[in-house]
Amino acid sequence: MIGKDNTWEYINPKFKEMFGYDLNDIPNGKQWFRLAYPDPDQRRQVISAWIEKTDSTKAGGEFITVDFKVRCKDGTEKIILFKRVLLHTGDHLLTCEDITELKQTMEELRIARREATELSEFLKKMFGRYLSKEVMDSLLQDPSALELGGERRNVTIMMTDLRGFTAVSERLEPEQVVRMLNNYFEVMVEVIHQHHGTINELVGDSLLVIFGAPQEIPDRAQKAIACAIAMQNAMAQVNRENSTLGLPELEMGIGLHD
């Protein structure tokens, strides 16, 4: 209990247990601030906040201050949330709550959320080229779908191959081969994602695609057939780009198995 002249009239046992101070250590607010906030700059900030909040407190109403770090008698620091009530008598009733563990837990959760977000973005960048957005989101929401050991599931397999690519690549510079493959894969990957396929492997000029894993697709065979047709139609776009770059036209073969 704090009197009108800022003297401390009563400190309950819980306060002493929390901070280690008794009335002999802190007979008034001035001494409390010196002990609890030994750093002068911090002390000035806390006192300024106290004065501002006290002046705005109305009699009979409760005002919860911001939390502060407090130096205890044994030298340790705790984060304390103070509640100060101005009574009708003009006296102030001061209560405090140790929220050190709560603050630490909140900080740990904040760091964990940030790390989870960073990991999610990293995984999307790593595997976004091979998995559709829907599949990526599903796996991030339910990582158990990737448990070691796997599971038996009916899927539709697609294998693609560029006809005569070995002979074509032998006539081109390495940089031209890379540019031609990048253009081809960029177009095909987009089509595959649109049809919910999962790219299992990129082997040279070939693509191994799965429909029905890791996400189940009820009409996987129909999706695979539609994807194959769309990929063949998209070869016109690939060859237009090749023509612009002075590269030869390509032909693609596709095999499906359900």
Order of alpha helices (4+ residues) and beta strands (2+ residues): alpha-alpha-alpha-beta-beta-beta-alpha-alpha-beta-alpha-alpha-beta-beta-alpha-beta
